[in-house]
């Protein structure tokens, strides 16, 4: 069971943002970029082989 903690105004603004302001393809691209950067950061924070970093750095999602 989930509960909604947003006010009606916030919910309306969020719906408007996702339905009218931002392009779905741009939003998907941004999510992939953030996911890539977070994954890279997490892997770099662990001490692993430098070769893995080079391979990851040369690619983008």
Contact map, one row per residue, 1 for C-alpha under 8 A:
1110000000000000000000000000000000000000000000000000000000000
1111000000000000000000000000000000000000000000000000000000000
1111100000000000000000000000000000000000000000000000000000000
0111110000000000000000000000000000000000000000000000000000000
0011111000000000000000000000000000000000000000000000000000000
0001111111100000000000000000000000000000000000000000000000000
0000111111100000000000000000000000000000000000000000000000000
0000011111110000000000000000000000000000000000000000000000000
0000011111111000000000000000000000000000000000000000000000000
0000011111111100000000000000000000000000000000000000000000000
0000011111111110000000000000000000000000000000000000000000000
0000000111111111000000000000000000000000000000000000000000000
0000000011111111100000000000000000000000000000000000000000000
0000000001111111110000000000000000000000000000000000000000000
0000000000111111111000000000000000000000000000000000000000000
0000000000011111111110000000000000000000000000000000000000000
0000000000001111111111000000000000000000000000000000000000000
0000000000000111111111110000000000000000000000000000000000000
0000000000000011111111000000000000000000000000000000000000000
0000000000000001111111100000000000000000000000000000000000000
0000000000000001111111100000000000000000000000000000000000000
0000000000000000111111110110000000000000000000000000000000000
0000000000000000010111111110000000000000000000000000000000000
0000000000000000010001111111000000000000000000000000000000000
0000000000000000000000111111100000000000000000000000000000000
0000000000000000000001111111110000000000000000000000000000000
0000000000000000000001111111111000000000000000000000000000000
0000000000000000000000011111111100000000000000000000000000000
0000000000000000000000001111111110000000000000000000000000000
0000000000000000000000000111111111000000000000000000000000000
0000000000000000000000000011111111100000000000000000000000000
0000000000000000000000000001111111110000000000000000000000001
0000000000000000000000000000111111111000000000000000000000001
0000000000000000000000000000011111111100000000000000000000000
0000000000000000000000000000001111111110000000000000000000000
0000000000000000000000000000000111111111000000000000000000011
0000000000000000000000000000000011111111100000000000000000000
0000000000000000000000000000000001111111110000000000000000000
0000000000000000000000000000000000111111111000000000000000000
0000000000000000000000000000000000011111111100000000000100000
0000000000000000000000000000000000001111111110000000000000000
0000000000000000000000000000000000000111111111000000000000000
0000000000000000000000000000000000000011111111110000000000000
0000000000000000000000000000000000000001111111110000100000000
0000000000000000000000000000000000000000111111100000000000000
0000000000000000000000000000000000000000011111110000000000000
0000000000000000000000000000000000000000001111111000000000000
0000000000000000000000000000000000000000001101111101000000000
0000000000000000000000000000000000000000000000111111100000000
0000000000000000000000000000000000000000000000011111110000000
0000000000000000000000000000000000000000000000001111111000000
0000000000000000000000000000000000000000000000011111111100000
0000000000000000000000000000000000000000000100001111111110000
0000000000000000000000000000000000000000000000000111111111000
0000000000000000000000000000000000000000000000000011111111100
0000000000000000000000000000000000000001000000000001111111110
0000000000000000000000000000000000000000000000000000111111110
0000000000000000000000000000000000000000000000000000011111110
0000000000000000000000000000000000000000000000000000001111111
0000000000000000000000000000000000010000000000000000000111111
0000000000000000000000000000000110010000000000000000000000111
